[in-house]
Amino acid sequence: MKVVLFSAIAAMSCFGQSPAPAKPANPAYAALVKEAQAHVKRVDIAQYKALRGAHPDLQLIDVRETEEWGKGRAAGAVHISKGMIEHNIEEKVSKKDATIVLYCHSGARSALAAENLMRMGYTNVYSLDGGLTAYEAAGMPMEK
């Protein structure tokens, strides 16, 4: 009985507390992301809006995992996870000169994916700085 009561009290004491801080990326991954971000074209929210206005056919692609996609996404985005983008991109975007903006949660995975699309010959690929976090914070339209 005491163990059950203690477990219940311990569980209740966790409600309302901040989540544990995110585990920092390993140094090799952080270096890889930094290098990719130096090579790819990056846009912030204001630049994304301008790009969207100038290119109404812009392809917004969410490279997060399926579980993340299911929790909410940028309105009008299509989903191709980072792990499958090189394999599946031509199904969604066949023109190598199409304007493509990739996003993830924070901008790290999208930079890595953008770099690979550039290697594949896509010429107008952008990574959204701050990812969906910045997009949502700016009050941009979301959908579930």
N, CA, C and O atoms as CSV, one atom per row, in Angstrom:
chain,resi,resn,atom,element,x,y,z
A,1,MET,N,N,0.823,-1.192,0.000
A,1,MET,CA,C,0.000,0.000,0.000
A,1,MET,C,C,0.867,1.256,0.000
A,1,MET,O,O,0.572,2.214,-0.715
A,2,LYS,N,N,1.945,1.256,0.807
A,2,LYS,CA,C,2.810,2.425,0.881
A,2,LYS,C,C,3.499,2.687,-0.457
A,2,LYS,O,O,3.663,3.838,-0.861
A,3,VAL,N,N,3.901,1.609,-1.145
A,3,VAL,CA,C,4.577,1.766,-2.428
A,3,VAL,C,C,3.628,2.377,-3.450
A,3,VAL,O,O,4.018,3.271,-4.201
A,4,VAL,N,N,2.376,1.900,-3.485
A,4,VAL,CA,C,1.387,2.412,-4.420
A,4,VAL,C,C,1.109,3.878,-4.132
A,4,VAL,O,O,1.052,4.689,-5.056
A,5,LEU,N,N,0.934,4.230,-2.865
A,5,LEU,CA,C,0.659,5.606,-2.483
A,5,LEU,C,C,1.837,6.505,-2.845
A,5,LEU,O,O,1.643,7.600,-3.373
A,6,PHE,N,N,3.054,6.050,-2.565
A,6,PHE,CA,C,4.242,6.831,-2.903
A,6,PHE,C,C,4.327,7.047,-4.413
A,6,PHE,O,O,4.639,8.149,-4.867
A,7,SER,N,N,4.051,5.996,-5.193
A,7,SER,CA,C,4.096,6.102,-6.649
A,7,SER,C,C,3.069,7.105,-7.154
A,7,SER,O,O,3.354,7.891,-8.057
A,8,ALA,N,N,1.884,7.077,-6.576
A,8,ALA,CA,C,0.831,8.005,-6.984
A,8,ALA,C,C,1.217,9.441,-6.651
A,8,ALA,O,O,1.015,10.343,-7.464
A,9,ILE,N,N,1.771,9.657,-5.462
A,9,ILE,CA,C,2.190,11.006,-5.062
A,9,ILE,C,C,3.326,11.487,-5.960
A,9,ILE,O,O,3.330,12.642,-6.387
A,10,ALA,N,N,4.276,10.624,-6.247
A,10,ALA,CA,C,5.400,10.991,-7.109
A,10,ALA,C,C,4.909,11.346,-8.508
A,10,ALA,O,O,5.386,12.308,-9.110
A,11,ALA,N,N,3.967,10.578,-9.020
A,11,ALA,CA,C,3.435,10.844,-10.353
A,11,ALA,C,C,2.695,12.172,-10.383
A,11,ALA,O,O,2.837,12.939,-11.335
A,12,MET,N,N,1.894,12.454,-9.335
A,12,MET,CA,C,1.140,13.697,-9.294
A,12,MET,C,C,2.059,14.903,-9.153
A,12,MET,O,O,1.735,15.982,-9.650
A,13,SER,N,N,3.183,14.742,-8.495
A,13,SER,CA,C,4.087,15.874,-8.304
A,13,SER,C,C,4.745,16.300,-9.609
A,13,SER,O,O,5.303,17.394,-9.690
A,14,CYS,N,N,4.688,15.449,-10.632
A,14,CYS,CA,C,5.294,15.782,-11.922
A,14,CYS,C,C,4.386,16.646,-12.785
A,14,CYS,O,O,4.864,17.303,-13.709
A,15,PHE,N,N,3.072,16.660,-12.501
A,15,PHE,CA,C,2.152,17.449,-13.305
A,15,PHE,C,C,2.468,18.921,-13.160
A,15,PHE,O,O,2.767,19.399,-12.065
A,16,GLY,N,N,2.401,19.640,-14.272
A,16,GLY,CA,C,2.621,21.070,-14.254
A,16,GLY,C,C,4.081,21.483,-14.271
A,16,GLY,O,O,4.388,22.675,-14.290
A,17,GLN,N,N,4.977,20.519,-14.265
A,17,GLN,CA,C,6.390,20.867,-14.307
A,17,GLN,C,C,6.862,20.931,-15.747
A,17,GLN,O,O,6.285,20.302,-16.635
A,18,SER,N,N,7.901,21.688,-15.963
A,18,SER,CA,C,8.486,21.801,-17.295
A,18,SER,C,C,9.112,20.474,-17.694
A,18,SER,O,O,9.616,19.738,-16.846
A,19,PRO,N,N,9.081,20.169,-18.994
A,19,PRO,CA,C,9.745,18.941,-19.433
A,19,PRO,C,C,11.251,19.068,-19.253
A,19,PRO,O,O,11.802,20.166,-19.175
A,20,ALA,N,N,11.883,17.935,-19.192
A,20,ALA,CA,C,13.342,17.926,-19.067
A,20,ALA,C,C,13.943,18.606,-20.289
A,20,ALA,O,O,13.394,18.493,-21.385
A,21,PRO,N,N,15.053,19.305,-20.124
A,21,PRO,CA,C,15.667,19.953,-21.287
A,21,PRO,C,C,16.072,18.919,-22.329
A,21,PRO,O,O,16.441,17.791,-22.004
A,22,ALA,N,N,15.992,19.333,-23.581
A,22,ALA,CA,C,16.349,18.424,-24.673
A,22,ALA,C,C,17.817,18.036,-24.565
A,22,ALA,O,O,18.677,18.841,-24.209
A,23,LYS,N,N,18.063,16.798,-24.878
A,23,LYS,CA,C,19.442,16.299,-24.877
A,23,LYS,C,C,20.203,17.004,-26.000
A,23,LYS,O,O,19.730,17.026,-27.137
A,24,PRO,N,N,21.360,17.575,-25.709
A,24,PRO,CA,C,22.102,18.261,-26.770
A,24,PRO,C,C,22.551,17.274,-27.845
A,24,PRO,O,O,22.833,16.108,-27.570
A,25,ALA,N,N,22.609,17.772,-29.057
A,25,ALA,CA,C,23.043,16.930,-30.174
A,25,ALA,C,C,24.493,16.525,-29.976
A,25,ALA,O,O,25.286,17.253,-29.380
A,26,ASN,N,N,24.817,15.359,-30.486
A,26,ASN,CA,C,26.220,14.957,-30.390
A,26,ASN,C,C,27.052,15.893,-31.269
A,26,ASN,O,O,26.549,16.417,-32.263
A,27,PRO,N,N,28.290,16.099,-30.919
A,27,PRO,CA,C,29.122,17.075,-31.637
A,27,PRO,C,C,29.259,16.803,-33.136
A,27,PRO,O,O,29.283,17.742,-33.931
A,28,ALA,N,N,29.347,15.549,-33.524
A,28,ALA,CA,C,29.490,15.229,-34.950
A,28,ALA,C,C,28.233,15.627,-35.720
A,28,ALA,O,O,28.322,16.159,-36.827
A,29,TYR,N,N,27.062,15.368,-35.135
A,29,TYR,CA,C,25.795,15.751,-35.771
A,29,TYR,C,C,25.701,17.271,-35.859
A,29,TYR,O,O,25.338,17.814,-36.902
A,30,ALA,N,N,26.027,17.954,-34.771
A,30,ALA,CA,C,25.972,19.417,-34.755
A,30,ALA,C,C,26.884,20.004,-35.835
A,30,ALA,O,O,26.514,20.971,-36.500
A,31,ALA,N,N,28.064,19.426,-36.010
A,31,ALA,CA,C,28.996,19.899,-37.039
A,31,ALA,C,C,28.440,19.643,-38.436
A,31,ALA,O,O,28.583,20.481,-39.326
A,32,LEU,N,N,27.807,18.491,-38.629
A,32,LEU,CA,C,27.209,18.153,-39.916
A,32,LEU,C,C,26.099,19.138,-40.270
A,32,LEU,O,O,26.014,19.607,-41.405
A,33,VAL,N,N,25.253,19.446,-39.295
A,33,VAL,CA,C,24.159,20.401,-39.507
A,33,VAL,C,C,24.723,21.783,-39.820
A,33,VAL,O,O,24.267,22.449,-40.750
A,34,LYS,N,N,25.706,22.209,-39.049
A,34,LYS,CA,C,26.311,23.530,-39.260
A,34,LYS,C,C,26.892,23.642,-40.669
A,34,LYS,O,O,26.740,24.669,-41.329
A,35,GLU,N,N,27.548,22.591,-41.119
A,35,GLU,CA,C,28.117,22.579,-42.468
A,35,GLU,C,C,27.015,22.649,-43.524
A,35,GLU,O,O,27.134,23.392,-44.498
A,36,ALA,N,N,25.951,21.882,-43.333
A,36,ALA,CA,C,24.837,21.906,-44.285
A,36,ALA,C,C,24.204,23.291,-44.321
A,36,ALA,O,O,23.908,23.814,-45.395
A,37,GLN,N,N,23.997,23.884,-43.149
A,37,GLN,CA,C,23.383,25.210,-43.093
A,37,GLN,C,C,24.245,26.258,-43.793
A,37,GLN,O,O,23.719,27.245,-44.305
A,38,ALA,N,N,25.547,26.058,-43.823
A,38,ALA,CA,C,26.443,26.991,-44.511
A,38,ALA,C,C,26.348,26.854,-46.032
A,38,ALA,O,O,26.677,27.792,-46.758
A,39,HIS,N,N,25.899,25.690,-46.516
A,39,HIS,CA,C,25.855,25.438,-47.956
A,39,HIS,C,C,24.485,25.652,-48.588
A,39,HIS,O,O,24.392,25.879,-49.794
A,40,VAL,N,N,23.431,25.583,-47.797
A,40,VAL,CA,C,22.088,25.659,-48.378
A,40,VAL,C,C,21.517,27.066,-48.239
A,40,VAL,O,O,21.956,27.866,-47.412
A,41,LYS,N,N,20.520,27.336,-49.080
A,41,LYS,CA,C,19.801,28.608,-48.963
A,41,LYS,C,C,18.807,28.457,-47.818
A,41,LYS,O,O,18.060,27.482,-47.740
A,42,ARG,N,N,18.818,29.451,-46.933
A,42,ARG,CA,C,17.935,29.414,-45.767
A,42,ARG,C,C,17.014,30.628,-45.805
A,42,ARG,O,O,17.407,31.706,-46.249
A,43,VAL,N,N,15.788,30.439,-45.336
A,43,VAL,CA,C,14.831,31.542,-45.264
A,43,VAL,C,C,14.223,31.590,-43.877
A,43,VAL,O,O,13.970,30.558,-43.256
A,44,ASP,N,N,13.990,32.819,-43.397
A,44,ASP,CA,C,13.228,32.973,-42.162
A,44,ASP,C,C,11.757,33.129,-42.557
A,44,ASP,O,O,11.422,33.025,-43.737
A,45,ILE,N,N,10.894,33.373,-41.600
A,45,ILE,CA,C,9.453,33.434,-41.889
A,45,ILE,C,C,9.123,34.569,-42.857
A,45,ILE,O,O,8.354,34.365,-43.797
A,46,ALA,N,N,9.684,35.751,-42.649
A,46,ALA,CA,C,9.405,36.882,-43.547
A,46,ALA,C,C,9.863,36.567,-44.971
A,46,ALA,O,O,9.156,36.865,-45.934
A,47,GLN,N,N,11.026,35.975,-45.101
A,47,GLN,CA,C,11.533,35.605,-46.427
A,47,GLN,C,C,10.679,34.505,-47.052
A,47,GLN,O,O,10.454,34.498,-48.262
A,48,TYR,N,N,10.205,33.573,-46.219
A,48,TYR,CA,C,9.321,32.517,-46.718
A,48,TYR,C,C,8.033,33.124,-47.281
A,48,TYR,O,O,7.576,32.730,-48.354
A,49,LYS,N,N,7.450,34.084,-46.556
A,49,LYS,CA,C,6.219,34.728,-47.032
A,49,LYS,C,C,6.456,35.402,-48.382
A,49,LYS,O,O,5.632,35.286,-49.290
A,50,ALA,N,N,7.576,36.104,-48.514
A,50,ALA,CA,C,7.899,36.772,-49.776
A,50,ALA,C,C,8.106,35.750,-50.895
A,50,ALA,O,O,7.643,35.950,-52.018
A,51,LEU,N,N,8.787,34.681,-50.590
A,51,LEU,CA,C,9.033,33.621,-51.565
A,51,LEU,C,C,7.720,32.979,-51.998
A,51,LEU,O,O,7.512,32.711,-53.181
A,52,ARG,N,N,6.842,32.738,-51.039
A,52,ARG,CA,C,5.522,32.157,-51.321
A,52,ARG,C,C,4.726,33.094,-52.229
A,52,ARG,O,O,4.059,32.640,-53.159
A,53,GLY,N,N,4.796,34.398,-51.964
A,53,GLY,CA,C,4.093,35.373,-52.797
A,53,GLY,C,C,4.634,35.428,-54.217
A,53,GLY,O,O,3.872,35.577,-55.173
A,54,ALA,N,N,5.934,35.309,-54.351
A,54,ALA,CA,C,6.570,35.369,-55.670
A,54,ALA,C,C,6.444,34.063,-56.450
A,54,ALA,O,O,6.520,34.053,-57.678
A,55,HIS,N,N,6.252,32.975,-55.732
A,55,HIS,CA,C,6.179,31.644,-56.361
A,55,HIS,C,C,4.957,30.894,-55.824
A,55,HIS,O,O,5.091,30.062,-54.927
A,56,PRO,N,N,3.759,31.182,-56.367
A,56,PRO,CA,C,2.550,30.532,-55.853
A,56,PRO,C,C,2.571,29.008,-55.955
A,56,PRO,O,O,1.832,28.325,-55.247
A,57,ASP,N,N,3.417,28.480,-56.835
A,57,ASP,CA,C,3.519,27.028,-56.993
A,57,ASP,C,C,4.589,26.420,-56.089
A,57,ASP,O,O,4.937,25.249,-56.243
A,58,LEU,N,N,5.110,27.202,-55.152
A,58,LEU,CA,C,6.125,26.741,-54.203
A,58,LEU,C,C,5.673,25.450,-53.527
A,58,LEU,O,O,4.513,25.317,-53.139
A,59,GLN,N,N,6.582,24.516,-53.391
A,59,GLN,CA,C,6.309,23.249,-52.711
A,59,GLN,C,C,6.855,23.330,-51.288
A,59,GLN,O,O,8.063,23.454,-51.091
A,60,LEU,N,N,5.979,23.262,-50.311
A,60,LEU,CA,C,6.368,23.259,-48.903
A,60,LEU,C,C,6.380,21.804,-48.447
A,60,LEU,O,O,5.355,21.124,-48.483
A,61,ILE,N,N,7.543,21.336,-48.021
A,61,ILE,CA,C,7.696,19.919,-47.674
A,61,ILE,C,C,8.152,19.772,-46.232
A,61,ILE,O,O,9.154,20.350,-45.812
A,62,ASP,N,N,7.394,18.988,-45.491
A,62,ASP,CA,C,7.683,18.660,-44.094
A,62,ASP,C,C,8.544,17.401,-44.086
A,62,ASP,O,O,8.106,16.347,-44.545
A,63,VAL,N,N,9.764,17.506,-43.566
A,63,VAL,CA,C,10.672,16.359,-43.561
A,63,VAL,C,C,10.727,15.663,-42.200
A,63,VAL,O,O,11.593,14.821,-41.964
A,64,ARG,N,N,9.799,16.019,-41.306
A,64,ARG,CA,C,9.780,15.369,-39.997
A,64,ARG,C,C,9.272,13.935,-40.129
A,64,ARG,O,O,8.836,13.510,-41.199
A,65,GLU,N,N,9.337,13.209,-39.035
A,65,GLU,CA,C,8.859,11.826,-39.017
A,65,GLU,C,C,7.328,11.801,-39.059
A,65,GLU,O,O,6.677,12.791,-38.723
A,66,THR,N,N,6.766,10.677,-39.467
A,66,THR,CA,C,5.321,10.525,-39.610
A,66,THR,C,C,4.587,10.847,-38.315
A,66,THR,O,O,3.531,11.479,-38.345
A,67,GLU,N,N,5.124,10.425,-37.192
A,67,GLU,CA,C,4.494,10.703,-35.897
A,67,GLU,C,C,4.404,12.213,-35.648
A,67,GLU,O,O,3.388,12.701,-35.152
A,68,GLU,N,N,5.448,12.941,-35.986
A,68,GLU,CA,C,5.447,14.398,-35.819
A,68,GLU,C,C,4.433,15.041,-36.763
A,68,GLU,O,O,3.694,15.940,-36.362
A,69,TRP,N,N,4.397,14.591,-37.993
A,69,TRP,CA,C,3.469,15.093,-39.015
A,69,TRP,C,C,2.030,14.960,-38.526
A,69,TRP,O,O,1.222,15.871,-38.705
A,70,GLY,N,N,1.716,13.831,-37.911
A,70,GLY,CA,C,0.361,13.579,-37.444
A,70,GLY,C,C,-0.096,14.497,-36.322
A,70,GLY,O,O,-1.297,14.633,-36.091
A,71,LYS,N,N,0.825,15.123,-35.629
A,71,LYS,CA,C,0.476,16.014,-34.514
A,71,LYS,C,C,0.160,17.432,-34.975
A,71,LYS,O,O,-0.362,18.231,-34.197
A,72,GLY,N,N,0.462,17.749,-36.206
A,72,GLY,CA,C,0.193,19.080,-36.734
A,72,GLY,C,C,1.287,19.491,-37.694
A,72,GLY,O,O,2.438,19.073,-37.568
A,73,ARG,N,N,0.907,20.324,-38.663
A,73,ARG,CA,C,1.846,20.693,-39.717
A,73,ARG,C,C,1.460,22.043,-40.305
A,73,ARG,O,O,0.372,22.561,-40.054
A,74,ALA,N,N,2.360,22.592,-41.079
A,74,ALA,CA,C,2.090,23.833,-41.795
A,74,ALA,C,C,0.995,23.570,-42.826
A,74,ALA,O,O,1.015,22.556,-43.523
A,75,ALA,N,N,0.051,24.487,-42.912
A,75,ALA,CA,C,-1.041,24.336,-43.871
A,75,ALA,C,C,-0.487,24.247,-45.289
A,75,ALA,O,O,0.360,25.043,-45.695
A,76,GLY,N,N,-0.980,23.266,-46.026
A,76,GLY,CA,C,-0.585,23.095,-47.416
A,76,GLY,C,C,0.689,22.308,-47.643
A,76,GLY,O,O,1.083,22.078,-48.787
A,77,ALA,N,N,1.336,21.894,-46.569
A,77,ALA,CA,C,2.587,21.137,-46.708
A,77,ALA,C,C,2.300,19.705,-47.154
A,77,ALA,O,O,1.224,19.161,-46.906
A,78,VAL,N,N,3.278,19.121,-47.808
A,78,VAL,CA,C,3.247,17.690,-48.093
A,78,VAL,C,C,4.326,17.041,-47.239
A,78,VAL,O,O,5.272,17.699,-46.806
A,79,HIS,N,N,4.174,15.753,-47.005
A,79,HIS,CA,C,5.097,15.058,-46.111
A,79,HIS,C,C,5.988,14.094,-46.876
A,79,HIS,O,O,5.515,13.213,-47.593
A,80,ILE,N,N,7.287,14.283,-46.704
A,80,ILE,CA,C,8.281,13.291,-47.127
A,80,ILE,C,C,9.342,13.316,-46.035
A,80,ILE,O,O,10.091,14.285,-45.918
A,81,SER,N,N,9.409,12.265,-45.242
A,81,SER,CA,C,10.359,12.265,-44.126
A,81,SER,C,C,11.793,12.381,-44.634
A,81,SER,O,O,12.100,11.986,-45.759
A,82,LYS,N,N,12.657,12.922,-43.797
A,82,LYS,CA,C,14.062,13.101,-44.158
A,82,LYS,C,C,14.680,11.787,-44.619
A,82,LYS,O,O,15.501,11.777,-45.535
A,83,GLY,N,N,14.303,10.708,-44.008
A,83,GLY,CA,C,14.868,9.416,-44.371
A,83,GLY,C,C,14.451,8.908,-45.739
A,83,GLY,O,O,15.069,7.988,-46.276
A,84,MET,N,N,13.403,9.502,-46.312
A,84,MET,CA,C,12.892,9.031,-47.602
A,84,MET,C,C,12.915,10.091,-48.701
A,84,MET,O,O,12.549,9.807,-49.841
A,85,ILE,N,N,13.339,11.298,-48.370
A,85,ILE,CA,C,13.191,12.390,-49.347
A,85,ILE,C,C,13.956,12.149,-50.641
A,85,ILE,O,O,13.433,12.427,-51.720
A,86,GLU,N,N,15.167,11.643,-50.560
A,86,GLU,CA,C,15.938,11.407,-51.779
A,86,GLU,C,C,15.255,10.363,-52.672
A,86,GLU,O,O,15.306,10.447,-53.899
A,87,HIS,N,N,14.631,9.402,-52.044
A,87,HIS,CA,C,13.958,8.322,-52.772
A,87,HIS,C,C,12.631,8.781,-53.370
A,87,HIS,O,O,12.281,8.377,-54.479
A,88,ASN,N,N,11.885,9.628,-52.642
A,88,ASN,CA,C,10.509,9.956,-53.026
A,88,ASN,C,C,10.298,11.344,-53.613
A,88,ASN,O,O,9.185,11.655,-54.036
A,89,ILE,N,N,11.312,12.183,-53.656
A,89,ILE,CA,C,11.103,13.573,-54.077
A,89,ILE,C,C,10.540,13.691,-55.485
A,89,ILE,O,O,9.694,14.552,-55.728
A,90,GLU,N,N,10.977,12.861,-56.414
A,90,GLU,CA,C,10.526,13.005,-57.800
A,90,GLU,C,C,9.043,12.702,-57.972
A,90,GLU,O,O,8.434,13.151,-58.944
A,91,GLU,N,N,8.445,11.944,-57.040
A,91,GLU,CA,C,7.001,11.696,-57.085
A,91,GLU,C,C,6.229,12.977,-56.797
A,91,GLU,O,O,5.150,13.191,-57.351
A,92,LYS,N,N,6.772,13.824,-55.938
A,92,LYS,CA,C,6.097,15.066,-55.531
A,92,LYS,C,C,6.557,16.261,-56.356
A,92,LYS,O,O,5.757,17.135,-56.690
A,93,VAL,N,N,7.843,16.299,-56.683
A,93,VAL,CA,C,8.424,17.440,-57.402
A,93,VAL,C,C,9.340,16.900,-58.497
A,93,VAL,O,O,10.468,16.488,-58.225
A,94,SER,N,N,8.855,16.904,-59.718
A,94,SER,CA,C,9.661,16.348,-60.810
A,94,SER,C,C,10.576,17.387,-61.455
A,94,SER,O,O,11.615,17.035,-62.014
A,95,LYS,N,N,10.200,18.656,-61.382
A,95,LYS,CA,C,11.012,19.708,-62.006
A,95,LYS,C,C,12.169,20.087,-61.096
A,95,LYS,O,O,11.968,20.455,-59.938
A,96,LYS,N,N,13.368,19.996,-61.622
A,96,LYS,CA,C,14.573,20.290,-60.827
A,96,LYS,C,C,14.700,21.774,-60.488
A,96,LYS,O,O,15.441,22.139,-59.576
A,97,ASP,N,N,13.973,22.639,-61.225
A,97,ASP,CA,C,14.043,24.069,-60.937
A,97,ASP,C,C,12.839,24.573,-60.134
A,97,ASP,O,O,12.663,25.781,-59.973
A,98,ALA,N,N,12.016,23.656,-59.634
A,98,ALA,CA,C,10.867,24.047,-58.810
A,98,ALA,C,C,11.355,24.702,-57.516
A,98,ALA,O,O,12.426,24.377,-57.005
A,99,THR,N,N,10.550,25.627,-57.002
A,99,THR,CA,C,10.881,26.272,-55.733
A,99,THR,C,C,10.371,25.386,-54.608
A,99,THR,O,O,9.176,25.102,-54.518
A,100,ILE,N,N,11.286,24.953,-53.753
A,100,ILE,CA,C,10.983,24.018,-52.669
A,100,ILE,C,C,11.469,24.611,-51.356
A,100,ILE,O,O,12.612,25.053,-51.246
A,101,VAL,N,N,10.584,24.615,-50.356
A,101,VAL,CA,C,10.987,24.987,-48.997
A,101,VAL,C,C,10.768,23.768,-48.114
A,101,VAL,O,O,9.663,23.230,-48.036
A,102,LEU,N,N,11.831,23.345,-47.456
A,102,LEU,CA,C,11.779,22.212,-46.535
A,102,LEU,C,C,11.746,22.728,-45.110
A,102,LEU,O,O,12.377,23.735,-44.789
A,103,TYR,N,N,11.003,22.031,-44.253
A,103,TYR,CA,C,11.045,22.370,-42.833
A,103,TYR,C,C,10.989,21.109,-41.992
A,103,TYR,O,O,10.492,20.069,-42.424
A,104,CYS,N,N,11.508,21.227,-40.784
A,104,CYS,CA,C,11.438,20.170,-39.780
A,104,CYS,C,C,11.009,20.852,-38.479
A,104,CYS,O,O,10.306,21.861,-38.524
A,105,HIS,N,N,11.405,20.341,-37.359
A,105,HIS,CA,C,11.047,20.960,-36.088
A,105,HIS,C,C,11.819,22.256,-35.864
A,105,HIS,O,O,11.246,23.262,-35.444
A,106,SER,N,N,13.131,22.227,-36.148
A,106,SER,CA,C,13.975,23.372,-35.796
A,106,SER,C,C,14.804,23.943,-36.941
A,106,SER,O,O,15.341,25.044,-36.820
A,107,GLY,N,N,14.916,23.229,-38.030
A,107,GLY,CA,C,15.730,23.678,-39.154
A,107,GLY,C,C,16.983,22.854,-39.381
A,107,GLY,O,O,17.706,23.090,-40.349
A,108,ALA,N,N,17.255,21.896,-38.513
A,108,ALA,CA,C,18.458,21.067,-38.660
A,108,ALA,C,C,18.263,19.995,-39.732
A,108,ALA,O,O,19.030,19.926,-40.692
A,109,ARG,N,N,17.243,19.165,-39.568
A,109,ARG,CA,C,17.009,18.088,-40.539
A,109,ARG,C,C,16.684,18.643,-41.920
A,109,ARG,O,O,17.079,18.070,-42.936
A,110,SER,N,N,15.962,19.763,-41.952
A,110,SER,CA,C,15.621,20.341,-43.257
A,110,SER,C,C,16.867,20.839,-43.983
A,110,SER,O,O,16.930,20.766,-45.210
A,111,ALA,N,N,17.849,21.339,-43.257
A,111,ALA,CA,C,19.105,21.766,-43.893
A,111,ALA,C,C,19.838,20.563,-44.478
A,111,ALA,O,O,20.363,20.631,-45.589
A,112,LEU,N,N,19.873,19.471,-43.735
A,112,LEU,CA,C,20.522,18.252,-44.235
A,112,LEU,C,C,19.808,17.730,-45.479
A,112,LEU,O,O,20.452,17.333,-46.451
A,113,ALA,N,N,18.481,17.731,-45.445
A,113,ALA,CA,C,17.705,17.259,-46.594
A,113,ALA,C,C,17.885,18.196,-47.790
A,113,ALA,O,O,17.996,17.733,-48.925
A,114,ALA,N,N,17.914,19.499,-47.547
A,114,ALA,CA,C,18.102,20.467,-48.631
A,114,ALA,C,C,19.447,20.260,-49.316
A,114,ALA,O,O,19.551,20.342,-50.540
A,115,GLU,N,N,20.462,19.993,-48.525
A,115,GLU,CA,C,21.788,19.758,-49.094
A,115,GLU,C,C,21.769,18.547,-50.037
A,115,GLU,O,O,22.374,18.582,-51.108
A,116,ASN,N,N,21.079,17.494,-49.639
A,116,ASN,CA,C,21.004,16.306,-50.499
A,116,ASN,C,C,20.210,16.575,-51.770
A,116,ASN,O,O,20.580,16.088,-52.839
A,117,LEU,N,N,19.124,17.341,-51.673
A,117,LEU,CA,C,18.365,17.662,-52.887
A,117,LEU,C,C,19.209,18.493,-53.846
A,117,LEU,O,O,19.124,18.321,-55.062
A,118,MET,N,N,20.018,19.389,-53.302
A,118,MET,CA,C,20.923,20.166,-54.153
A,118,MET,C,C,21.903,19.237,-54.870
A,118,MET,O,O,22.195,19.427,-56.050
A,119,ARG,N,N,22.402,18.247,-54.162
A,119,ARG,CA,C,23.318,17.270,-54.780
A,119,ARG,C,C,22.628,16.487,-55.896
A,119,ARG,O,O,23.273,16.026,-56.839
A,120,MET,N,N,21.308,16.344,-55.773
A,120,MET,CA,C,20.534,15.613,-56.775
A,120,MET,C,C,20.143,16.494,-57.957
A,120,MET,O,O,19.495,16.024,-58.893
A,121,GLY,N,N,20.531,17.763,-57.922
A,121,GLY,CA,C,20.261,18.646,-59.050
A,121,GLY,C,C,19.127,19.631,-58.866
A,121,GLY,O,O,18.843,20.403,-59.781
A,122,TYR,N,N,18.466,19.635,-57.714
A,122,TYR,CA,C,17.417,20.625,-57.456
A,122,TYR,C,C,18.096,21.960,-57.182
A,122,TYR,O,O,19.014,22.043,-56.366
A,123,THR,N,N,17.639,22.999,-57.868
A,123,THR,CA,C,18.363,24.271,-57.841
A,123,THR,C,C,17.731,25.359,-56.984
A,123,THR,O,O,18.405,26.330,-56.643
A,124,ASN,N,N,16.469,25.228,-56.629
A,124,ASN,CA,C,15.773,26.262,-55.850
A,124,ASN,C,C,15.227,25.684,-54.554
A,124,ASN,O,O,14.027,25.742,-54.287
A,125,VAL,N,N,16.119,25.132,-53.763
A,125,VAL,CA,C,15.747,24.479,-52.506
A,125,VAL,C,C,16.144,25.380,-51.344
A,125,VAL,O,O,17.243,25.933,-51.313
A,126,TYR,N,N,15.230,25.516,-50.391
A,126,TYR,CA,C,15.461,26.341,-49.209
A,126,TYR,C,C,15.143,25.542,-47.956
A,126,TYR,O,O,14.310,24.635,-47.975
A,127,SER,N,N,15.813,25.889,-46.871
A,127,SER,CA,C,15.519,25.323,-45.557
A,127,SER,C,C,14.932,26.437,-44.701
A,127,SER,O,O,15.479,27.539,-44.650
A,128,LEU,N,N,13.822,26.154,-44.030
A,128,LEU,CA,C,13.162,27.153,-43.189
A,128,LEU,C,C,13.859,27.239,-41.838
A,128,LEU,O,O,13.805,26.301,-41.043
A,129,ASP,N,N,14.512,28.368,-41.584
A,129,ASP,CA,C,15.182,28.582,-40.299
A,129,ASP,C,C,14.173,28.533,-39.158
A,129,ASP,O,O,13.113,29.155,-39.228
A,130,GLY,N,N,14.503,27.804,-38.128
A,130,GLY,CA,C,13.616,27.694,-36.975
A,130,GLY,C,C,12.525,26.664,-37.148
A,130,GLY,O,O,11.817,26.343,-36.193
A,131,GLY,N,N,12.377,26.139,-38.355
A,131,GLY,CA,C,11.428,25.075,-38.631
A,131,GLY,C,C,9.992,25.388,-38.254
A,131,GLY,O,O,9.565,26.543,-38.250
A,132,LEU,N,N,9.264,24.333,-37.937
A,132,LEU,CA,C,7.857,24.479,-37.582
A,132,LEU,C,C,7.696,25.285,-36.302
A,132,LEU,O,O,6.674,25.944,-36.111
A,133,THR,N,N,8.679,25.240,-35.436
A,133,THR,CA,C,8.627,26.015,-34.200
A,133,THR,C,C,8.501,27.502,-34.526
A,133,THR,O,O,7.644,28.183,-33.962
A,134,ALA,N,N,9.332,28.010,-35.420
A,134,ALA,CA,C,9.279,29.419,-35.811
A,134,ALA,C,C,8.010,29.713,-36.607
A,134,ALA,O,O,7.397,30.767,-36.436
A,135,TYR,N,N,7.621,28.797,-37.465
A,135,TYR,CA,C,6.425,28.954,-38.297
A,135,TYR,C,C,5.189,29.132,-37.416
A,135,TYR,O,O,4.399,30.055,-37.615
A,136,GLU,N,N,5.038,28.249,-36.457
A,136,GLU,CA,C,3.874,28.306,-35.573
A,136,GLU,C,C,3.924,29.537,-34.674
A,136,GLU,O,O,2.897,30.177,-34.447
A,137,ALA,N,N,5.107,29.877,-34.161
A,137,ALA,CA,C,5.260,31.053,-33.293
A,137,ALA,C,C,4.905,32.345,-34.027
A,137,ALA,O,O,4.471,33.313,-33.403
A,138,ALA,N,N,5.084,32.362,-35.341
A,138,ALA,CA,C,4.762,33.540,-36.148
A,138,ALA,C,C,3.272,33.625,-36.477
A,138,ALA,O,O,2.835,34.557,-37.152
A,139,GLY,N,N,2.493,32.649,-35.998
A,139,GLY,CA,C,1.054,32.655,-36.247
A,139,GLY,C,C,0.675,32.213,-37.648
A,139,GLY,O,O,-0.413,32.525,-38.131
A,140,MET,N,N,1.559,31.497,-38.290
A,140,MET,CA,C,1.282,31.006,-39.638
A,140,MET,C,C,0.226,29.898,-39.565
A,140,MET,O,O,0.083,29.242,-38.533
A,141,PRO,N,N,-0.517,29.690,-40.667
A,141,PRO,CA,C,-1.608,28.709,-40.634
A,141,PRO,C,C,-1.121,27.270,-40.457
A,141,PRO,O,O,-0.164,26.828,-41.092
A,142,MET,N,N,-1.810,26.569,-39.580
A,142,MET,CA,C,-1.498,25.172,-39.266
A,142,MET,C,C,-2.701,24.300,-39.605
A,142,MET,O,O,-3.823,24.789,-39.735
A,143,GLU,N,N,-2.452,23.022,-39.743
A,143,GLU,CA,C,-3.527,22.042,-39.910
A,143,GLU,C,C,-3.127,20.745,-39.234
A,143,GLU,O,O,-1.948,20.495,-38.980
A,144,LYS,N,N,-4.128,19.923,-38.946
A,144,LYS,CA,C,-3.873,18.618,-38.330
A,144,LYS,C,C,-4.319,17.533,-39.259
A,144,LYS,O,O,-4.195,16.352,-38.934
